[in-house]
Amino acid sequence: MHGNETLAADPAGLPDHAIVTDIVYVPLETPLLAAARARRLKTVDGLGMLLHQAVPGFERWFGRKPEVTPELRRMIVADIEGH
């Protein structure tokens, strides 16, 4: 996680059909995900979890359910990456 030590996790022993996920979203490309992508494994970053776990709280506070869209993801990625 951002500001914390990286955990030693090596996807080298995983089968070729493995999917590697990391719930960290800053940075989006963690060392674990980078290593998995280098092995051509499918990867999932933590941004989806962040966006989808916010839905119930937003709905409770504002009385309407927000939509998690590809455009919302692009906006958050741009913010995280400083664009």
N, C-alpha and C positions, 0 to 999 in steps of 0.2 A: 504494500500500500504506500501511497505517496508519503514520504517522510519517515518511513519505517524500513527496517532491513528487509532485503529480499529473502524469502524462504527458498531453501534449496529443493527444487522439484525438477526432476529430469524425466521428460516423456519418452526417453530412448527405449524403455522396455515395453511401451504400449503397442498393441496391435495396430496394423495399418488402418483399420476401420474405426479407431477410437475417435471420440470427440472430446476435446479438452476445453474446459471452461474455467474462468477465473472471475470471481465476483468484484474484483478491483476495477474501478473505472477511471482512476487517475494514477498512472497513465493508462490509456486504453490498451496499448500494446505492452503487456508485462513481459518480463523475461521468460516466464512459463509459456505464454502464448507465442512469443517469438520463436522459442525452441520447437514448439509443436508445429508451427507453420513451416519452419525449416525442414521438418520431416514430412511436410505436405498433409498433416492431419487437419481435420476440420476444427475450428476454434470458435468459441463464443466468449465475448468480453462481458464485463459486468454492467454495462450501461443499460441493457434491457431490464435487468433487475431493478436498477435505480428508478427508471421511468415507470415501470409497472407497479412497484410498491408504493409510489406516490399517489396513484389513482384514488384509493379509498380515502386517504387523508384530504386530498383536494376536494373530493365529492362531499365529504362531511363538512368542511369549512365553507365551501362556496355553493353548495346545493346543486351542483351539476357535475356530471361525470366527464372528465377530460378524455380526449382521444389521443392515444399514443400512436403517432403517425411517423412515416419515414422522414417527413419534413421536420418534425420535432426532434427526431434523433439527429438529423444533420445540423440543426441549430445548436443543440447541446454539444455535439462533437466540435463544432467550430468554436464554441465558447471554451471548452476544455483545452483545445489546442491553441487558443489565443488568437483566433482569426477574427 
